[in-house]
Structures are given as structure tokens and as C-alpha cells.
Amino acid sequence: MVRMIHISSKDDALKELEKIGAEPQGIKAMLPKMQSFIIHVEGLECKVANIMKQEMLSIGGDVAVARGVVDCSIERSDAIIMGTVKQIEKLSRKIEVQPFGMRSIAKELQDLMGKTSRVSFILKTPEREVEIGGRTLIMGILNMTPDSFSDGGQFSSVEEALTCAVKMEEEGADIIDIGGESTRPGSDSVSDDEELKRVIPLIKKLKNRIKIPISIDTTKSIVAKNAIDEGAEIINDVSALRADQKMTELIASTGMPVVLMHMRGIPKTMQQIDVQYKSVCGDIISFLRERIETAGHMGIGEEKIIIDPGIGFGKTMGDNLNIIKHLKEFRVLGRPILIGPSRKSFIGRVTGSETGKRIEGTAAVIAASIMNGAHIVRVHDVSFMKRVADMSDAIARS
């Protein structure tokens, strides 16, 4: 019998080799040959692209470049590197001694290989260490807003919201994410005082009622500061620290973990501005990499950062579907991936369902996201999505 096997990780490769009884030394040598990567490098000088292609061909791999590279009739070209882990490791060693700035390309390749192989993380909050990677974590959404797209005006009092949060914990939530300002398309910002009035009384009471971390969904440093003072342990900033410069200073000084999300524009205009991407995943990865680096320069360590590609924030339906399908590409950033598709309009467009009837569509997206590398899923329907995550984890991590 001849069949194909699918190897998606080093662990998969190890299991297959052990299954056939390969020698330990043979396993060590063959593991890097069993995983293949396809890597896109942008804007190489023509002479650099030529060198990389020749070096990769010499070790059995290949590099695709633009027509005109061979005779240098063009100045620059993108390149697609194709090879096994072993071949790419060899390529990086070969080019790190070459001229024309190739040492930096070699370092980037080495960093990429290291980051994409990460499977687990420890996120330190002021009160605990959160293990990420063993199973998918559930972030329950609790909006204290009158105008959120799905659950605006759900609670008429803090006590009602408190009851809901406690129930989410009982249903399997690992984090409760509290927001006091809607970020739906077309929404207006609210004042600092209004947002504080919506979220702080709830956080103050909730802190003594649940054992799981509270996340504050805000772009305002004053709201984040008050939430931290009352016990919030994670900042979820949809602006990726761009809306309020003091937010970066606050996070750096307190050591708080932060979610950095991609969004073009602001919620008021994000679906009205130009949402054309050269490459939706490539552009978002570039944006998030820049935000991680900027945060680092301001004193926020990488180990404090979670990334979110921003489903529905300045994206078309096709963009959202592509992000889910190619979510594994975000592993190149070496950070835990949070995804928040719950009840969003692209699900309604695909299924023809109204906002309150998108649970099946959301479940499908959650399952696909977990299979493609999501570490945390942000959802409204905790009990239902917890079961979806458990089943998806059983398959993805079998």
C-alpha cells in the first residue's frame, strides 16, 4: 500500500518515525527533512535574489524569483523559498557569510524558523501565570454598552452583568473580556467618564466573584489604569497602542499583558476607507510586527504580547475568510494568536443569518481557527463554543 501522510509539526514527524521503528540517531537526522516550508521574502536586490536561488538549488531546494532576475534586467524581486527545515537552515548558514546585507536575511530566516516552531507560551499577569498552547483558551465577551452590534443593551444593571460573568466562568471561560465602548463599524467613541462609569463598578464587584482573569477592552489609558487598580489583568487594545500614547507607558510600567489588534482607521470609518490589501495576511503581519517592535522599544517585552488579526475590522468578507484559512502564517510573529469572529457580519453574509442566529457559523469559524493555529478564541456563547473548542482541540492536538 502506498499513501500520503500529512506532517504539520515536528511532533507529527517524530511520531511517524517512531511508529516505523527508526533508529534514534536516524530520527534526529531525518526530523528536519520531514517538515517543509514556503517562505516569502520581499524586495530583494537582483544580485541577492540570484545568489539565494543558486545556493538553494545547490542543496536541493529552490527559490522562485521574478522574470528578469537572471540577467538583472530588473532592480528588485520578491522571492519564494521552498525547502525542508534542514535545507533552509543550510541556506541561512551559507548566506550569512555573503555580502550585500545577506547576513541580516540569514538572521531573519533563523528567527522565523524558531518562532514558527513555538507551540506553548506562559503569559504572566500581575496575579498569575497563564499557560497558552496546551488547549484553546476561551475569552468570554461582556459588553457594558448600549450599542454593540450583537449584545448592546443586554444588561440593565451591574448585577445582571455580574450574574452573566459568573455563569461564563461556570461554563468554561478562561478569561472575561469587559468592554465599555462599542467598536462596531460606524460607532462613535464615548467620553472617558462614560466608559469608566460603564465598566469600573462591574470590575470592582466581579473581581471578588470569579477566579479567572479579567481583561479590559479599551483604547483609553485612564480606563485601563482604573481597571488595573480594581483587578483587571490583561489589556485588550483594538488600536494596538496607537489611540492613546499614555497606554504604552502604562503597560510598560505595570508589566500588564496586552492584546495588539490590527485595524485600519477607527471603528467609525474602518469599513468606509480603502480596505484593499496587497496581501491581507502579509500586510497584517507587517503591521503587527511593527507594533511589537515599537512596544519593545517602549519597554513592553514580547512575552507580554498577544496578537489579534482583527477579524471584521477594516476587512471585506473575503479578507476575513482568507485570514481564517491562512491563520498559521501568523506563527511567524512567535506570539499567541487571539481570534474574535463571534457573530460577525461576514458569517451572516455566508449563512444568510441575522446577528442572533449565527451560532453555527461562528462554531465553524472557531473550529477552523483552532485547526489553523488559534490559541485564544473570543466568543459570546461560552458554553457552546467551549464544546466546539474541546472537540477541535481533540483533533488538532491528538
N, C-alpha and C positions, 0 to 999 in steps of 0.2 A: 504494500500500500504506500502511495506517495501522497503527502498532504502538505499544506502550508500551515505554519504556526505564526501567531501574532505575538511579537515581543514589544511590549510598551515600556518596559523598565528593566533595570539591572536585575531586580529581584525575579522578574519573569524569566530572564535568560538563565539565571542561576538555577532556578527550579527545573528548567528543561534539561540542562546539562547534568544535573544530579539525577534526574529521572532515568537517563540512559546509562548511568554509571560511569561517567567520565572521570578521569584521574584528577585529583585536586590541583596538581600543577598545570594540567591541561585546561582545567576550568579557569584558573587565574589568567592564563594566556588568551583564552578564547572569549571571555566575557566582553572585552572592549570591541571584539569583532562582530558581536551579535546585535548591537544597537546601532542604527543608522540615523544620521541627522542631515537635514537640509537647511542650510544657513544662508540668509540673505544679507549681503554686505553692500551698503550704498556708497556711490560716489567715489570709486577707486580711480586713481590716475591710471592711464592706459598701461604704462610700463609696470605698475604694481599688479594690475589685473593679469597681465601676461605672465609675470613671474609666478603668481599664485596658481594659475592654471597649469603651468609646466611642472611645478613642484608637486601638485596634487596628482597629476597624471603619472608622475614617476613612482608614486606609492599606491597606485591602483584606484584612486578616486577620480573625481572630475570637478571642474569649475565651469559653469556656464557664464559666458560674457556676451556683450553686445557685438554685433557685426561691426567690424572696423577696428577691433582691438588688436588683432594680429598685426596689421600694418600701421597701427597707431594713427589712423586717419580720423579718429575722434580723440577728444581730450580725456574724457572720463566715461566710466561704465559701472553699472551695478554688477554684482556677481552673485551667483548662487552656487554655494559649495555643497557637494554631495559626497558623503563618505561615512564610514563607520567611526565610532568613537576613537578607535586606535589610529585610523588614518588622519582624523582631524587633530589628534594630539601630536602626531608626527609632523603634520603640516605646520602647526604652531611653533614647534621646535626648529623647523627648517627656516621659517621666515623671520624668527626673532633675531637672527644674525644678519638679515638682509638690510640693505639701505632703504632710502625713500620713506622713512617713517613706518616700516613694516613691523618694527618691534611693538608698537602700540596696537597694531591689528592683532598680533600674536597674543598680546595680553588680553585683549577683548575676547578672543576666541577661548582662551583658557578660563576667563571669568564666566563666560556663557556656559561652558560645559559644567563648571562647578555649580552654578546657580540652578540650571535646569535639572540637576540630579537631586536637589533637595526635596525631601518628602515630609519633613517634620520641622516644627518651629516651637519655640517657647516664647510666649508673649507675657512680659512682666508688667502688671498693673501695680498701683500703689499698695494693693492688698493681697495679691496672689500671683501665681504663675498659671497661665492658661496654655494647655497643650493643644497644639493645632496640627492636624495631619493624620492622627490615628483614626479619626472619624470626622464626618462633616458636622460642623457646629451650626446650631440653629439660632439665628438672631430674630427675636420677635419684635414686630413693629408696633409701637404705641404712639399714635399721633394725637397730641392735645391741640388740635387745630379745627376750626370750623369749615375749612375749605380744601382739605387734602382730597386728591382725586378719587380715592376709594373709600376712606373711612372718616372723612371730615365730619365733625359734629357728632361723632359716635358717643362721646361721653358728656353728660350734663353736669358732672361733678367729679372732684378728685377721688371720691370714694368709689365711684363706678370704674374709673381708670385703674385704681388700686386693685380692685377685685379682678379686673381683666389681666393685669400683670401677674398677679399671684397664680391665676389659672394657667397663664402661659408657662410659668415655671413648672407647674404640676404636669403640663402636657409635654414637657421635654425641651423647653427653650434653654439655651446655654447663656444667652445674653438678652437683655431687654433694651431696645433702642428707642429712646424717648425724644420726640421732636415737637417743637412749638411754632414752627413756621413751615407752611406748605411750600414744596418745591415742584409742584405740578407745572406743566407747561402753561405759561401765561400768568402765573401767580405773582402777586406783589409782595415785597418784603414788608415785615412788620417792625414796629419800634422795639428797641431794647427792652423797655419796660413791659410791653405787651408780651413779648416772648418769655421774659423772666416770670411774669405772672402766670403764664400757662404751664411752665414745666417745673419750677423750683418747688412749689408746695407738694407736687406729686413725688419728686425725687426724695424730698425730706422724709415723707411718710413711708415711701417704698423701701428705702434703704434698710429699715428695721424689719421688713416683712419677707424679704427674699434673700436667698443665699448666693444667687448668681450675679455677675457683674452688670452694672447699669452703664449704658452708652448714651451720650448726649449728642443728638443730631442737630448741629448748629454751625453757622459760619461766623458767629459773633464771639469774640474773646470774653466779653463781660458775662455772657450767658454761660460759656464754658467754665469760667472761673467760679461762678456761683454754684454751678452743677458739681464741680470738683469738690468745693467746700462742703457740699451736702452728701458726697459719697460716690459720685459718678467716677468710673474707672477707665473709660475709653471716650475719645473724641471722634465723632463721625462728621467730617467736614466735606461737604459736596463741592466746595470751591477749591479743594486741595491747597488750603492755606493762602489763597490769593485774595479773598474778600476782606480780610482784616489782618494787617501786618502784626498786630499785637498777639494774634493767635499763635504764631510761630514762637514768639518769645515765651508765651505761657506754657506751651507744650515742652519747650526746651528746659525751662526752669523747674517744671513739676515732674518731668520724666513720664508723662502720660503717653500711652499708646494712641495712635491716630490712624484713621482711615482716610486715605487720599483718593479722591474720586475724579474721574475725567468728566468734564463738561465744557462745551463751547458756549460762551456767552454767560447769561444768567437765566434762571428759570423763566423770567418774564418774556425773554426773547429767544430762548435757545432753539425753539422749533421754527423760528421765522428767519433766522440768519442762514447763511450759506452752510449747509451741512455736507458738502461734498468732501470726500476724503480721497487722497491719493491711494492709500491703503488703510482701511479703517483700523485694523489691529496694529499695523505698523505705526500709524500716526498716534494712536493712543499709547502704545508702548513708549514711543519717543517722548510724549508729554509726561507720562508718569516717571520715566527715568529722570527727566529734568527736575521734576518736583522732588523726587527722592534725593537727588544731588543737592538741590537748593536747601532742603530741610537739613541735610547733613552739614552743610556749610554754616547753618544757623544753630547747630548744636543738638539736632534730633538724630539719634542713631538709627541706622537701618532696621535694627532689631525691634524698634518701636512702631514700625510702619506696616500697615495692611493696605493692599491696593484694591481698587474697585473700578472696572472699566466704564461704569456709568450707563447701564442699560436704560435707554429711553431719554437720556439727557443729551439733546442735540444730535440725535441719530434717527435715521429712517428705519422702517421695518426691516429692510434688507440688511442694514448695518447691524441691528440688534441680533438678527439670526446668524450673521457671519461671526459676530463676537462669541456667541454661544458655541458655534461649530468649531471655532479655532481657539477656544479658550486656553488650550495647552500652550499656545505661543507666549502667553503672559508669564510662564515659568521662567523666562529669560531674565526677569527682574529679581528673581530669588526671594520673593516675598509672598506671604499668604494672600490668596485671592478671595475676595468677597464678591458675591453677585446678588443683585437685587431686582429680579424680574417680576415680583409678585403682582398679579392682576393688571399689568401694564397694557397700554393700548395696542401694542404690536400683537399681543396674544389675542385680543379682541378682533383685530383685523384678520388674523389667520383662522380663528374658530367661529367668527361671527357672533361672539358672546358679549353681553353687556358687562360692565365692570364687576358687578357682584356675582357673575356666573362664569368666572374664568378659572375656577379651581383646578379643573382637569388640564387646561392648557398650561397653567402655572406649574402643575406637577410634572408635566412632560419637560418643561424647560429646566426645572430643578434637577430632574433625573439626568438630563443631557449635560447640564453644567457640572454635576458631580462626576460623571463619567469622563468629562473633559478637563478635570483638574480643580474645580472649585473647592475651597476649604471651609468657607462660611456662606450660608445662604440666608438672606434677609427676607422674611415672609410675614404675611398677615395671619395665615391659617396654620398655627403652630402644630396642633395635634395631627392634622392631615399630612403636612409636609414633613413632620418628624418620621412618619411611617414611610413616606417616599424616600427620604434620605437614608433610613436604615436599610431599605431594600437595595437602593443604589450603591451604598457602601459595601453591602454584602457581595455585590457583583464586582465593583471596581477594585476592592481590596481583598478579593478572595485569594 
